[in-house]
Amino acid sequence: MNAAQAATEHCDLLVVGSGAGALSAAVTAAHLGLKVIVVEKDAQFGGTTAWSGGWMWVPRNPLAVEAGLLERIEKPLSYLRRELGEQFDESRALAFLNNGPRMVEFFRRHTALQFIDGNAIPDFHGLTPDAALGGRSICAAPFDGRQLGNRLHELKPPLHETTLWGMGIASGADLRHFLNALHQPASFWHVAQRLLRHGRDLLLHRRGTHLVNGNALVGALAQSAMDLGVPIRLNSPAVRLLQSEGRVTGAVVHTPEGEVHLHARCGVVLATGGFPHDPVRKQQLLPHAPTGHEHWSAGHRGNTGDGLRLGESAGGVVANDLVQAAALAPVSLVPRQDGSVAHFPHLIERAKPGLIAVTAQGLRFGNEANSYHDFMQDLLAATPAGQPPEAWLVCDHVFLRDYGLGAVKPAPMPLGPWLANGYLKRGQTLKALADACGITAPSLQATVQRYNAMAQDGQDRDFGKGETPYNRIQGDAINATRRGLRNPCMGPIERGPFYAVKVVMGSLGTFAGLRVNDHAQVTDAQGQAIPGLYAGGNDLSSMMGGHYPAGGITLGPAMTFGFIAAHHAAGRDPAATCEYPIPHTSSPPSKAPTMYYELATMTLPFGTAGQAATQVQAFATAPEAQGELLGCWFSDIGVLNQMTVLRGFATLEALQAERERTQQSASPFGCGEIFQSLEQHSYKGFPWMKPVRPSAESGITGPVYEIRTYGIRTGGVQPTIDLWEQYVPARDKLSPCVVAMVALDGPLRFTNIWAYDSLNARSQIRAEAVAQGIWPPKGGPAHLTTNMVSTIAMPTAVSPLK
């Protein structure tokens, strides 16, 4: 089809690519009223983001602020200034730091994307002034892939080798449960539930639907785009930009139906994932890849520099002065049964106690617990000129069965296939292992002997392993303490057989991209903005200048500058469209505001719960509604066929107005023709408790919720509140108290709601709390009557508390 025959379409903004940076721009622009089209050359959307951990570095984000982790903007700005050195661009840094929190709040308020906090995750370089111990990281909350419907299979699944039978495992608590499944009953039960859910998903949907990490980020962004009517067109590469009078006005796109000229009134966003699999660009920008093939990126194979070439065709310039052009990471090459080779990124096990990394000479070369980028920088520095930068990760049998090694999973998963295909090397002695790997045996033996002595002392006198907060949080303090080790990152390598996996030079993606200004507009050789052309994700040259100061410094800026680009294209100011109050002091947070709640209970005919839940959601989120839907459960044990609805209100007046609206409605909760009875009760939260928030924000999940109501004796309200304030923190460590609240109507009583992983976990936790003497509060029952009711309920599909 020639140009005269090519189909023509029009939109406001054309987005090329479908990772986080692309979809952030697309969703934001569509919300601002622009007609947006997303084109993706691959048969599935998500790019490298779908394979990523999904973490974003966003200092002063709303989740940190709500947790009381407040800091002035000067703190992260100072950290970046010190970390980036000559690459520090204050203007871009301020654009990111000011708009990052707005971006997070925008997506929380207006889209399907929700977040969990990383408030305990420190910056990489804890010895740098103004590094933070936490409060600067967030991650996409788990997302139910079933919401994508038939398009679920168009979402790129996680990299298979990083999963368990295709099931994504979230970092943090989820991963710890998998590592402890053979040691702790609660972890075993958690893993069993996850596996059962995944097995059901495979039968019903042919893939997992409990999306976590980067898969959850892309899934939620894609759902948000679809909700706004944004098409995501697959198998549709953009091959040429359209220009008119010095302005980029669209692109020529090859689609399965033929060539299409897509005209975009406001411009084009290039976000195609950088150049990790473009040999020509790698040869130019990566000194360790002299032919362009000596670099094995874990990024998506379709990221071949398309966006960079398109940008250059319009006058854009790819930065070539970064201190490092790629986000380096150790990668092992995993043989697959079909003959292909997977690139596995080693991000987790290096900091665990009982592993070292050595060169072929049998020598350690750096701190194994440092970030993946720093680890590879150390390897590059230790590699003689002309030799390939390669290393071996070495451990013993105990370590391998506890933590796994690369693609090799921990016990009880088998080792045989990995030994058979040569990925995993084994030796009954260190010498035998060295011979199998081609490592200098005497040096390896001497290195391990020295390391074991330092591990017993708990101090790495060679490279400082375990000395920074980031090192320690990546280690395993619980296991180290159990084994009598002094350093959570160091354990002896002493019990054969011994194992090793080879790692080569790889990356999670690339840093060098198109030069841009503070609005993410691509600039030309003179530094002037090219009208109508924006860059996002890894097509945008990293504001970090090739440095890697913290985890999430790729996705955090990608999401933020996508948000910024969309606003600029729409002619809107982010501060005006998504106002978010950022505290300007570091003073301690004030006490949590008192919250008011309504607990409504409907008795339903058998088989109507699903219909009623949908109606409840619509009623509670109607434009005229006040308050917020927090929970919607259906009874499982107790009085059956009852739906319990929890709504929260900032003021008593709002609660009363909403209750009046409900009572005057011809169909309360939209269920007037369904329910057989309805009760509504008003409550005031215990004044010291944090307001109830949805699971996506609080991290509190069931799926088993116990709703307990106790009668209170006259004069017992305040003593009960005081005792619970004293005892709940310890009890919370076993399972979270969602809310405790005193009734404002009816008999004197209070209601408390608890979340549990399972009924079995509930029984175990309650028994453990009594055994430890931390529950019930001592003297508390004396203030209560014998009027006590308990209901076990499960969340409905619409419940924000999952």
Residue pairs with C-beta under 8 A, 6 or more apart in sequence:
1 258
1 259
3 261
6 252
6 258
6 259
6 260
6 261
7 257
7 258
7 259
7 260
7 261
8 260
8 261
8 263
9 37
9 260
9 261
9 262
9 263
10 262
10 263
10 264
10 265
11 34
11 35
11 36
11 37
11 262
11 263
11 264
11 265
12 29
12 34
12 35
12 36
12 264
12 265
12 266
12 569
12 570
13 25
13 26
13 29
13 34
13 35
13 36
13 37
13 264
13 265
13 266
13 267
13 268
13 269
13 566
13 569
13 570
14 36
14 37
14 39
14 238
14 250
14 251
14 262
14 264
14 267
14 268
14 269
15 22
15 23
15 25
15 26
15 29
15 36
15 37
15 38
15 39
15 268
15 269
15 271
15 536
16 22
16 39
16 238
16 251
16 268
16 269
16 270
16 271
16 272
16 306
16 307
16 310
17 38
17 40
17 47
17 269
17 270
17 271
17 272
17 273
17 307
17 536
17 537
17 539
18 38
18 40
18 42
18 45
18 46
18 47
18 218
18 222
18 232
19 46
19 47
19 48
19 49
19 50
19 218
19 271
19 273
19 537
19 558
20 49
20 214
20 217
20 218
20 221
20 537
20 555
20 558
20 559
20 562
21 271
21 536
21 537
21 538
21 539
21 540
21 558
21 559
21 561
21 562
22 38
22 47
22 269
22 271
22 536
22 537
22 562
23 38
23 218
23 221
23 222
23 224
23 225
23 562
24 103
24 221
24 536
24 558
24 559
24 560
24 562
24 563
24 566
25 269
25 271
25 534
25 536
25 562
25 563
25 565
25 566
25 569
26 36
26 38
26 225
26 230
26 269
26 562
26 566
27 107
27 111
27 113
27 221
27 224
27 225
27 228
27 230
28 106
28 562
28 563
28 566
28 567
29 36
29 266
29 566
29 569
29 570
30 36
30 225
30 228
30 229
30 230
31 106
31 110
31 111
31 228
32 566
32 567
32 570
32 572
32 577
33 570
34 266
34 566
34 569
34 570
36 225
36 228
36 230
37 230
37 231
37 233
37 262
37 264
38 45
38 225
38 230
38 231
38 232
38 233
39 233
39 236
39 237
39 238
39 251
39 253
39 262
40 47
40 232
40 233
40 234
40 235
40 236
41 235
41 236
41 237
41 238
41 272
41 302
41 306
42 156
42 234
42 235
42 300
42 302
43 154
43 234
43 235
44 50
44 153
44 154
44 155
44 156
44 234
45 154
45 155
45 156
45 218
45 222
45 232
45 234
46 155
46 156
46 214
46 215
46 218
46 222
47 156
47 218
47 272
47 273
47 300
47 302
47 303
47 537
48 214
48 273
48 276
48 298
48 299
48 300
48 303
48 508
48 509
48 538
49 214
49 217
49 218
49 537
49 555
49 558
50 155
50 156
50 157
50 158
50 214
50 215
50 218
50 300
51 156
51 158
51 159
51 162
51 214
51 215
51 298
51 299
51 300
52 213
52 214
52 217
52 508
52 554
52 555
53 139
53 171
53 213
53 214
53 347
53 551
54 139
54 140
54 212
54 213
54 214
54 215
54 216
54 217
54 555
55 118
55 121
55 137
55 138
55 139
55 171
55 551
55 552
55 555
56 137
56 138
56 139
56 552
56 555
56 556
56 559
57 136
57 137
57 550
57 551
57 552
57 553
57 555
57 556
57 557
58 100
58 101
58 103
58 104
58 136
58 137
58 138
58 552
58 556
58 559
58 560
59 71
59 73
59 75
59 76
59 97
59 100
59 132
59 135
59 136
60 70
60 71
60 73
60 76
60 97
60 100
60 101
60 136
60 582
61 100
61 101
61 104
61 115
61 117
61 135
61 136
61 138
62 101
62 104
62 105
62 108
62 580
63 104
63 115
63 116
63 117
63 119
63 138
63 697
64 70
64 117
64 119
64 134
64 135
64 136
65 101
65 582
65 583
66 693
66 697
67 117
67 119
67 135
68 588
68 589
69 119
69 134
69 135
70 583
70 585
70 586
70 587
70 589
71 132
71 135
71 586
72 584
72 585
72 586
73 94
73 97
73 98
73 582
73 584
75 130
75 132
76 97
76 130
76 132
76 136
77 90
77 93
77 94
77 97
78 129
78 130
79 123
79 128
79 129
79 130
79 131
79 132
79 549
80 88
80 93
80 544
80 549
81 88
81 90
81 93
82 128
82 129
82 130
83 125
83 128
83 544
83 547
83 549
84 544
84 545
84 547
84 549
85 545
85 547
86 545
87 322
87 323
87 544
87 545
87 546
87 547
88 545
89 543
89 545
91 518
92 518
92 543
93 543
95 518
95 519
95 561
95 564
96 543
96 556
96 557
96 560
96 561
98 575
98 582
99 560
99 563
99 564
99 574
100 556
100 560
101 580
101 582
102 563
102 574
102 575
102 578
102 579
102 580
103 559
103 560
103 563
103 574
103 578
104 115
104 138
105 578
105 580
106 563
106 577
106 578
107 113
107 114
107 115
107 224
107 559
108 114
108 115
108 697
109 578
111 220
111 221
111 224
111 227
112 143
112 147
112 220
112 221
112 223
112 224
112 227
113 140
113 143
113 217
113 220
113 221
113 224
114 140
114 141
114 220
114 694
114 696
114 697
115 138
115 139
115 140
115 141
115 696
115 697
116 138
116 139
116 140
116 141
116 696
116 697
116 699
117 137
117 138
117 699
118 134
118 136
118 137
118 138
118 139
118 552
119 134
119 135
119 137
120 133
120 134
120 473
121 134
121 136
121 137
121 473
121 551
122 131
122 132
122 133
122 134
122 468
122 469
122 470
122 473
123 131
123 132
123 136
123 470
123 549
123 550
124 131
124 370
124 371
124 374
124 468
124 470
124 548
124 549
124 550
124 551
125 131
125 468
125 470
125 549
126 133
126 468
126 469
126 470
127 468
128 549
133 469
136 550
137 550
137 551
137 552
138 552
139 171
139 213
139 217
140 212
140 213
140 214
140 216
140 217
140 220
141 216
141 220
141 695
141 696
141 697
142 170
142 210
142 211
142 212
142 216
143 211
143 212
143 215
143 216
143 219
143 220
143 223
144 209
144 210
144 211
145 152
145 155
145 205
145 207
145 208
145 209
145 210
145 211
145 215
145 219
146 152
146 205
146 209
147 219
147 223
148 154
148 155
148 219
148 222
148 223
148 226
151 222
151 226
151 232
152 205
152 207
152 209
153 206
153 207
154 232
154 234
155 211
155 215
155 218
155 219
155 222
156 215
156 218
156 300
157 163
157 166
157 207
157 208
157 215
158 166
158 168
158 213
158 214
158 215
159 298
159 342
159 344
160 166
160 342
161 334
161 342
161 344
161 407
162 168
162 169
162 344
162 345
163 169
164 178
164 195
164 409
165 198
166 198
166 202
166 207
166 208
167 194
167 195
167 198
167 208
167 210
168 208
168 210
168 211
168 212
168 213
168 215
169 175
169 178
169 212
170 212
170 213
171 213
171 348
174 190
174 194
174 212
175 348
176 187
177 186
177 187
177 190
177 191
178 187
178 191
178 410
179 187
179 402
179 403
179 410
180 187
181 187
181 188
181 190
181 191
182 188
182 411
182 412
185 764
186 757
186 761
186 764
189 757
189 758
189 760
189 761
190 757
193 757
193 758
194 210
197 210
198 208
198 210
201 207
201 208
201 209
201 210
202 208
211 219
214 555
217 555
222 232
225 232
226 232
233 253
233 255
235 255
235 256
236 253
236 254
236 255
236 256
236 260
237 253
237 254
237 306
238 251
238 252
238 253
238 268
238 306
238 310
239 251
239 252
239 253
239 254
240 251
240 252
240 310
240 313
241 248
241 250
241 251
241 252
241 268
241 310
241 313
241 314
241 533
242 248
242 249
242 250
242 251
242 252
242 261
242 262
242 263
243 249
243 314
246 531
247 531
247 532
248 267
248 268
248 314
248 530
248 531
248 532
248 533
249 263
249 264
249 265
249 267
249 532
250 261
250 262
250 263
250 264
250 268
251 262
251 264
251 268
251 310
252 259
252 260
252 261
252 262
253 259
253 260
253 261
253 262
254 260
264 532
266 532
266 569
266 570
267 531
267 532
267 533
267 534
267 569
268 532
268 533
268 534
269 520
269 534
269 535
269 536
269 562
269 565
269 566
269 569
270 307
270 308
270 310
270 311
270 514
270 522
270 533
270 534
270 535
270 536
270 539
271 307
271 535
271 536
271 537
271 538
271 539
271 540
271 558
271 562
272 303
272 305
272 306
272 307
272 308
272 310
272 537
272 539
273 299
273 300
273 302
273 303
273 307
273 509
273 537
273 538
273 539
274 299
274 303
274 305
274 307
274 308
274 509
274 510
274 511
274 512
274 513
274 537
274 538
274 539
275 281
275 282
275 285
275 303
275 304
275 305
275 308
275 510
275 512
276 282
276 295
276 297
276 299
276 300
276 303
276 326
276 507
276 509
276 510
277 297
277 299
277 300
277 301
277 302
277 303
277 304
278 292
278 303
278 304
278 305
278 308
279 291
279 292
279 293
280 292
280 305
281 292
281 305
281 308
281 318
282 289
282 292
282 293
282 295
283 289
283 290
283 291
283 292
284 320
285 320
285 325
285 326
285 510
285 512
286 292
286 295
286 325
286 326
288 294
288 295
288 380
288 383
288 389
288 505
289 295
289 505
294 388
294 505
295 326
295 505
295 506
295 507
296 331
296 333
296 343
296 504
296 505
296 506
297 303
297 326
297 331
297 343
297 506
297 507
297 508
297 509
297 510
298 329
298 331
298 343
298 344
298 345
298 506
298 507
298 508
299 507
299 508
299 509
299 510
303 509
303 510
303 538
307 513
307 514
307 535
307 539
308 316
308 318
308 513
308 514
308 539
311 318
311 514
311 522
311 533
311 535
311 539
312 318
312 514
314 522
314 530
314 533
315 524
315 525
315 530
316 514
316 515
316 522
316 523
316 524
316 530
316 533
316 535
317 514
317 515
317 523
317 524
317 525
318 512
318 513
318 514
318 515
318 541
319 512
319 513
319 514
319 515
319 541
320 512
322 511
322 512
322 541
322 542
322 545
322 546
323 545
323 546
323 547
324 373
324 377
324 511
324 546
324 547
324 548
325 510
325 511
325 512
325 546
326 507
326 509
326 510
326 511
326 512
327 373
327 507
327 508
327 509
327 510
327 511
327 548
327 554
328 372
328 373
328 376
328 377
328 380
328 505
328 506
328 507
328 548
329 345
329 346
329 347
329 372
329 373
329 376
329 506
329 507
329 508
330 345
330 346
330 350
330 357
330 372
330 375
330 376
330 379
330 391
330 393
330 503
330 504
330 506
331 343
331 344
331 345
331 346
331 503
331 504
331 505
331 506
331 507
332 343
332 344
332 346
332 406
332 407
332 423
332 501
332 502
332 503
332 504
333 341
333 342
333 343
333 344
333 423
333 502
333 504
334 341
334 342
334 343
334 344
334 406
334 407
334 423
335 341
335 421
335 422
335 423
336 342
342 407
343 506
344 406
344 407
345 372
345 506
345 508
346 372
346 393
346 406
346 503
347 372
348 403
348 474
349 355
349 393
349 403
349 404
349 405
349 406
350 357
350 368
350 369
350 372
350 375
350 393
350 474
351 368
351 369
351 471
351 474
351 475
351 489
352 399
352 402
352 403
352 474
352 475
352 476
352 479
352 489
352 491
353 399
353 455
353 475
353 476
353 479
353 480
353 483
353 485
353 487
353 488
353 489
353 490
353 491
354 395
354 396
354 398
354 399
354 402
354 403
354 491
354 492
354 493
355 368
355 393
355 394
355 395
355 399
355 403
355 405
355 493
356 364
356 368
356 393
356 394
356 395
356 447
356 448
356 451
356 493
357 364
357 365
357 366
357 368
357 375
357 379
357 391
357 392
357 393
357 394
357 503
358 364
358 365
358 391
358 392
358 394
358 439
358 443
358 444
358 447
359 365
359 379
359 382
359 383
359 390
359 391
359 392
360 390
360 392
360 437
360 438
360 439
360 440
361 439
361 440
361 443
362 434
362 439
362 440
362 441
362 442
362 443
362 444
362 445
362 446
362 447
363 382
363 443
363 447
364 447
364 451
364 462
364 463
365 378
365 379
365 381
365 382
365 391
366 374
366 375
366 378
366 379
366 382
366 463
367 374
367 375
367 378
367 460
367 463
367 464
367 465
367 471
368 375
368 393
368 463
368 465
368 489
369 465
369 466
369 470
369 471
369 474
369 475
369 489
370 378
370 468
370 470
370 471
371 470
371 548
371 551
372 508
373 548
374 548
376 389
376 505
376 506
379 389
379 390
379 391
379 505
380 389
380 505
383 389
383 390
388 504
388 505
389 504
389 505
390 502
390 503
390 504
390 505
391 502
391 503
392 425
392 437
392 439
392 500
392 501
392 502
392 503
393 405
393 406
393 500
393 501
393 503
394 433
394 444
394 448
394 493
394 498
394 499
394 500
395 403
395 405
395 493
395 498
395 499
395 500
396 493
396 494
396 495
396 496
396 497
396 498
396 499
397 495
397 496
397 497
397 498
397 499
398 495
399 405
399 491
399 493
400 408
400 410
400 415
400 499
401 410
401 411
402 410
402 411
402 479
403 410
403 476
404 410
404 413
405 424
405 499
405 501
406 423
406 501
406 503
407 418
407 423
408 415
408 418
408 423
408 424
408 499
408 501
415 424
415 426
418 424
419 426
423 501
424 499
424 500
424 501
425 433
425 436
425 437
425 499
425 500
425 501
425 502
426 433
426 436
426 497
426 498
426 499
427 433
427 434
427 435
427 436
427 496
427 497
427 498
428 496
428 497
428 498
429 496
429 498
430 441
430 444
430 445
430 448
430 496
430 498
431 441
431 444
431 445
432 498
433 439
433 444
433 497
433 498
433 499
433 500
434 440
434 441
434 444
434 445
435 441
436 500
437 500
437 502
439 500
448 493
450 462
451 490
451 492
451 493
452 492
452 493
452 494
454 460
454 461
454 462
454 490
455 485
455 487
455 490
455 491
455 492
456 486
456 492
457 486
458 466
458 485
458 486
458 487
458 490
459 486
459 487
460 466
460 467
460 487
460 489
460 490
465 471
465 487
465 489
465 490
466 472
466 475
466 487
466 488
466 489
466 490
471 489
472 488
472 489
474 489
475 487
475 488
475 489
476 488
477 488
480 486
480 487
480 488
480 489
480 490
480 491
483 491
485 491
508 554
509 538
509 554
510 538
511 538
511 541
511 542
511 544
511 545
511 546
512 541
512 542
512 546
513 535
513 538
513 539
513 540
513 541
513 542
514 522
514 535
514 539
514 540
514 541
515 522
515 523
515 527
515 541
516 522
516 523
516 534
516 535
516 540
516 541
516 561
517 523
517 527
517 529
518 564
519 529
519 534
519 564
519 565
519 568
520 534
520 535
520 536
520 540
520 561
520 562
520 564
520 565
520 568
521 529
521 530
521 531
521 533
521 534
521 565
521 568
522 529
522 530
522 533
522 534
522 535
523 529
523 530
524 530
534 565
534 568
534 569
535 541
535 565
536 558
536 561
536 562
536 565
537 558
537 562
538 554
538 558
540 557
540 558
540 561
542 553
542 554
542 557
543 557
544 553
544 557
563 574
564 574
567 573
567 574
567 577
591 687
591 688
592 687
592 688
592 689
592 690
592 691
593 650
593 691
594 684
594 685
594 687
595 648
595 649
595 650
595 684
595 685
595 689
595 691
595 692
596 648
596 649
596 650
596 651
596 652
596 654
596 655
596 682
596 683
596 684
596 685
596 744
597 630
597 646
597 647
597 648
597 649
597 655
597 682
597 683
597 684
597 685
597 692
597 739
597 741
598 627
598 645
598 646
598 647
598 649
598 655
598 658
598 659
598 680
598 681
598 682
598 683
599 644
599 645
599 646
599 680
599 681
599 683
599 707
599 751
600 644
600 645
600 647
600 662
600 669
600 678
600 679
600 680
600 681
601 642
601 643
601 644
601 645
601 678
601 679
602 612
602 642
602 643
602 645
602 669
602 671
602 674
602 675
602 677
602 678
603 639
603 641
603 642
603 675
603 676
603 677
603 678
604 612
604 641
604 642
604 643
604 671
604 674
604 675
604 676
605 641
605 674
605 676
606 641
608 674
609 634
609 641
609 643
609 796
610 796
610 797
611 674
612 643
612 669
612 671
612 674
612 675
613 632
613 634
613 643
613 796
613 797
613 798
613 799
614 798
615 669
615 670
615 671
615 674
616 629
616 632
616 643
616 645
616 669
616 670
616 671
616 798
617 629
617 632
617 798
618 670
619 625
619 662
619 665
619 668
619 669
619 670
619 671
620 627
620 628
620 629
620 645
620 647
620 669
621 629
624 661
625 658
625 661
626 649
626 654
626 655
626 657
626 658
626 661
627 647
627 648
627 649
627 654
627 655
627 658
628 647
628 648
628 649
629 645
629 646
629 647
629 798
629 800
630 646
630 647
630 648
630 692
630 693
630 694
630 800
630 801
631 644
631 645
631 646
631 692
631 705
631 738
631 753
631 795
631 799
631 800
631 801
632 643
632 644
632 645
632 646
632 795
632 796
632 798
632 799
632 800
633 643
633 644
633 705
633 707
633 793
633 794
633 795
633 796
633 799
633 801
634 642
634 643
634 644
634 793
634 794
634 796
635 641
635 642
635 643
635 644
635 791
635 792
635 793
636 704
636 792
636 793
636 794
637 791
637 792
638 789
638 790
638 791
638 792
638 793
639 791
642 791
642 793
643 675
643 796
644 707
644 791
644 793
645 669
646 692
646 739
646 753
646 801
647 658
648 691
648 692
649 655
649 658
652 684
652 744
655 682
656 682
659 680
659 682
662 668
662 669
662 680
663 680
665 672
666 672
667 673
668 675
668 678
669 675
669 678
671 678
681 743
681 745
681 746
682 743
682 744
682 745
683 741
683 742
683 743
683 744
683 750
683 751
684 741
684 742
684 744
685 691
685 692
685 739
685 740
685 741
686 721
686 724
686 725
686 740
686 741
686 742
687 721
688 721
688 725
689 728
689 737
689 739
689 740
692 698
692 738
692 739
692 801
693 700
694 800
694 801
695 701
695 800
695 801
695 802
696 800
696 802
700 736
700 738
700 755
700 801
701 755
701 801
701 802
702 755
702 756
702 757
702 794
702 795
702 801
702 802
703 757
703 794
703 795
703 802
704 755
704 756
704 757
704 758
704 759
704 761
704 762
704 792
704 794
705 738
705 753
705 754
705 755
705 756
705 792
705 793
705 794
705 795
705 801
706 753
706 754
706 756
706 762
706 790
706 791
706 792
706 793
707 751
707 753
707 790
707 791
707 792
707 793
708 751
708 752
708 753
708 754
708 788
708 789
708 790
708 791
709 749
709 750
709 751
709 788
709 789
709 790
710 749
710 750
710 751
710 752
710 784
710 785
710 787
710 788
711 747
711 748
711 749
711 784
711 785
711 786
711 787
711 788
712 720
712 742
712 748
712 749
712 750
712 783
712 784
712 785
713 748
713 782
713 783
713 784
713 785
714 748
715 783
716 748
716 783
716 784
717 742
717 748
717 750
719 779
719 783
720 750
720 780
720 783
720 784
721 742
723 777
723 778
723 779
723 780
723 783
724 740
724 777
724 780
726 777
727 774
727 775
727 776
727 777
727 778
727 780
728 737
728 740
730 774
730 775
731 737
731 769
731 774
731 775
734 765
734 768
734 769
734 774
735 754
735 755
735 756
735 757
735 761
735 762
735 765
736 754
736 755
737 752
737 753
737 754
738 753
738 754
738 755
738 801
739 751
739 752
739 753
740 750
740 751
740 752
741 750
741 751
741 752
742 749
742 750
743 749
743 750
743 751
747 787
749 787
754 762
755 801
756 762
756 765
759 792
762 792
766 775
769 775
770 776
795 801
795 802
